[in-house]
């Protein structure tokens, strides 16, 4: 896992947006896996700027979102579909037919989940997956205990996630108890992965998933099994890492390191 530590949220966001932009420029029909939450807001803002000011072209890009609350209409202001349109899609030249977000109000969630998996496969699989991390170490909505082989499915949210995400809803009771989420196995199939995290409240869980043992109790630790996973943190989120000096050495000697390992 490559660990990149930046001085601020803004710098973290710029770095992750640059990584995404680089991949889009290399492959115009990139298949991009997208995440929601506060963390990627700065990254999406920077992607919008790159589109508006530097012509970053989304016209052939396909996107698959990680997850969606069950029971919410796609137009509901708390749905992840709405979040994505408000914060990214409507500001760039993406083709709406190339946008996939799990459908929270489907009549048949199980059938929808198999369809979603098939659709990802038909496009050739996700080239670059963007992830955030929940307070309990989850990626997407893969709560502690999720199998590393899991695929897109319905998942019951844990109490901490319901509390954490209640800030977006009027009351905690309004937070849906279930979600459709890509599985850990679906995520690990992506060719490249980038996880972003910021803030003091993510420091302990970041140290655990990066430097602790691989465990389904912290599903982000599954990234240790991936060959091309990059983690971009701000200074606060990196504050509990033990091997910071090494990650920074790699950063400062990146060109030499890249020449040797070809990344
Ligand atoms: C939700 C999403 C995750 C996201 C997490 C963290 O639970 N399902 O994909 O990573 O929230 O959100 P935030 O970035 O707001 O801390």
Boltz pocket constraint, residues with backbone or C-beta under 6 A from the ligand:
constraints:
  - pocket:
      binder: B
      contacts: [[A, 35], [A, 36], [A, 37], [A, 38], [A, 39], [A, 40], [A, 66], [A, 67], [A, 131], [A, 132], [A, 133], [A, 134], [A, 135], [A, 138], [A, 139], [A, 140], [A, 141], [A, 161], [A, 165]]
      max_distance: 6.0
